[in-house]
Each structure stands twice: as structure tokens, then as C-alpha cells.
Amino acid sequence: MDTSVIRVEGLSKRYSIARQRRDRYKALRDVISSAAKSGLRMSIDALMRKSRAPSAEFEEFWALRDVSFRVSRGDVVGIVGRNGAGKSTLLKVLSRITDPTQGRVSVRGRIASLLEVGTGFHPELTGRENIYLNGAILGMRHAEIRRKFDEIVSFAEVERFLDTPVKRYSSGMYVRLAFAVAAHLEPEILVVDEVLAVGDKEFQQKCLGKMKNVAGEGRTVLFVSHNLAAVRSLCNRALLMSGGEIVIDAPVDAVIRRYISSNAGEYSVSFAPNDSRPSISFVRVDRDGLCDRSLVIEIGFVSPRPLQTAVRGVVLRADTGEPVWGSNSRFHPSNHSMKGFSVGSLRCEAKGLPLSAGTYHISAWLADWHEDLDSKLDVLSIAFGEDASDHLRPPVSALGHLDWPASWRVMPSEAVSAA
């Protein structure tokens, strides 16, 4: 008997991307000659502007290519891959937000999606009204929504602002309420994208706990995240995507190992700006500094409005997902003032980190003094320190991550007895 609740067969999604193109530059004599031949009564200035006007060219971009897989009832599936791999597009097709170009998708059961800040909410409606609106979209009756209402509000921690239009919510409040609605209205399938990264760490842990409860009740979860530790703790299976294709579909540990190995040696990553809120634009690592056991990271940001105080943070994680070092410009302040900027970057430098040789993963945060604004989790994987060629040295898993020297000396038995 087929227990699949999601069946994807030969799925492809194509977009047409417009590129601006300028025609060959025309000299003034060419413009005048063209005007005389055409008999147009147009000013020379207008003709010159027209001659320089850009025209659009279109190119095809395949966000997904021939993707096929099945998900059984009760599976908790992580979807990992670099930015632009096709993860979010896949979830949008599964959630029926966008139609596929080719292929077929079959979903059995009610699906609740949390794909980006604002999805499924009407900005002019209050938090209370949006809870009922989302429930209706999911096909729930009014009595069912009312039964879950208090639990949703308590989980989201927005009681004071429940009758405030959500357009006045901070991004963190928005996400808290959106996740609470999606997770508590009893969907058969819960789909969550990286949007949880907007919330604070305490709430992220709360959300992961709720998703574990949802999975424990036999419902299905699809989880896209760059936080490999969260994927490993939550999921029993994972898909690794690259270039719109599935590279590997396997148990979660095997997929994470493959993903880490494929990312090794990358020292820079860029991100598309978010038009609605401040976001991280790039993360770069100075490759030369790693040779001296120094970590030099530059984090860029863009914002639709000037930030009064831009706070950047960085965390270094081990392969196991544990954080081993971190800093931000609050408790390790910079000499450079970043007030009132819409675009900028900040360079963080940590010299002589006493870490054992190995692979580490870099996460970056952007915040102001009041809330987290954006985060990019485990976006770069770096090889730190020299290769441990000494066969006498145990693995990091046995010794820990600090590579701090210690002195040893022999104590004669007489000295021990005297002591």
C-alpha cells in the first residue's frame, strides 16, 4: 500500500529573467539623419533619449530540473543546499503558490506553509483576524479555530498586540504569530522555510520543539534550513539540492556529510537583497588569514531604511553543530560607528584562535539594539589550521576543539613521596 502523502514526478520550473540591453550608441549625425528620413517632428533631445533607451532581453532560468521524490506520512524531511539551489521554489510549488512548468505534484492532506515573512497574512488585518483568516484558508471551521485560539496566542507571545494590524508588527512578532498559526491548526503536512531565522534563539528552539511534537503525532514536516544542527536533530531524512536538482536523497547524516564536503573551500557568498526589511548582503572570509590561525570575516548589509545602530555577529560551529566561538559588535565593539547607514559592511578579526585543525561552519547575524533582523546560518565551511598529520593525535571528537598547549614534566618517585 502506498503511504506517500507527497509525490513529485519530473518536476521542473522555468522563469524568464529580463536583462537590460542597450543598442549600439548612435552619434548626433546619425540621430539627425534618422529623423530626417523618418519625417518625425521630434526634438533632437528626445531623439537622443530614445536612442539610449534600454530594451529588454529575456533569458530562461530553470529553478528546478526534473525533480522526483516521495514523502511518506510521518516523515520529517530536511532540504539543504546553497542559496539558489531551488529549495524555496520547490516548497512554493508544493504549497501551490506557483505552478510547475513541467512535471506533476500530488499532495494528500491539508498543508500549512511558512515560507517567508508575510506569507498568508493580510497587513491591514489584526493578529486576531489573521488567525481566523489563515484557519479558513486551511479549510478549518470557525469552531476548530476558536478551540486552538488561546494556544496559538500563548505560543506566539503577542497577547498585547493581538488587536493591532500586523503591518505594525516587527519581523520577529510577525514570524512568531505566523509559525504559531501554521503549527497549531493541525495540518497533515507542515512546510517551513528558513524564515525562522528571523526570530530570536529562544523562539527558534521553541519552534523546533513544536515541530518535533508535530512529527511525533504522525504528521509530515518539510524543513528547509542552513542550520545543519537543527536539521540533524529534527529530521530522519534529507534532500541535498544544487542547481535545481536533487543531488542525494538519503538519511540525514549522510546528506549533511555530503553537503559539508561540497562546500569546503568556499570563502565568499552573496545574497539577494530583501526589499521589505534589512538583510545581509554578503559574507566573506580572508583566506590568507586562516593560514595564520586568524579568522577575518566581512559581513555586508543593505536596508530599505537607514539603521540607527547596525549590529553584526558571527558564530563558528563545529561539524557536530556545536558553537565553538562567537562574537558580535555589542560585546566586542568596533571603533567604526555604523549609525544611519542603509548600506555598509563590518570587518571582524579574531587573531590566533586556539582551535584544533578541522572544518568549521560560519553563521552571520544582522540586528539592531532591539531585535534580530536577518541571519545566515552555516553559509560558509572553512578548513581551519594545518592538517593533523601526526598519527599520535586523537580525533577532535576525543579531545575537544581547543588546541591549547600544555607543559608536562616527569616527577621522580622521591619527589612524589616527599610531597
Protein Blocks (a to p, Z undefined) as FASTA:
>chain_A
ZZbfbdcehiacddddddddddddddfklmmmmmmmnopacdfklmmmmmmpccdddddd
dfbghiacdddehiacddeddehilmmmmmmmmnomaccfbdcdddedjddddfbghihp
afkbcfklmmmmmmmmnopafklmmmmmmmmmmmnopmmmmmgcfklpcfklmmmmmmmm
mmmnopabdcddfklmmpcfklmmmmmmmmmmmmmnopacddddfblklmmmmpmbdcdd
eehiafbdcdfklmmmmmmmmmgoiabdcddddfkbccdfbdcddfklmmnopacddddd
ddfbdcfbdcdddddddfkopafbdcdfklmccfbdcehiabdcdddddehiacdedddd
dddddddfkbcfbdcehkbccdedjddfbfkbccfklnojbdcddddddddfklmmmZZ
